[in-house]
Amino acid sequence: MRHHNKNRKFGRTKNQRVALMKGLALSLIKHERIETTLAKAKELRPYVEKLVTRAKVDTLASRRITSARLGNQATATTKLYKDLGPKYKTRPGGYTRIVKLAPRKSDASPMAIIEFV
């Protein structure tokens, strides 16, 4: 049974899934808009929104947590705290938007764009 098991596995081991989410989050923070599969976008949304919520309050502890979640990438962490955190200071949540696209030609996988609002 799969009760309370909501996360997608993407046919990968746990380490590969963590690396995938970290890479997608870094790309989204860097470019502020990425195109990926719909399933990956839906998994990425809560991951990134929790990071942005932490970035709204700039403390050393929150910086360390987000830095660890992003693989100690200093550029992404600083962009998160200098640009995105203050931008969404008054917004209570919902920092990202998922827009569905046409299926991919090669394997008909549903595609989507995830971007910051």
Secondary structure, 3 states (H helix, E strand, C coil): CCCCCCCCCCCCCHHHHHHHHHHHHHHHHHHCEEEEEHHHHHHHHHHHHHHHHHHCCCCHHHHHHHHHHCCCCHHHHHHHHHHHHHHCCCCCCCCEEEEECCCCCCCCCCEEEEEEC
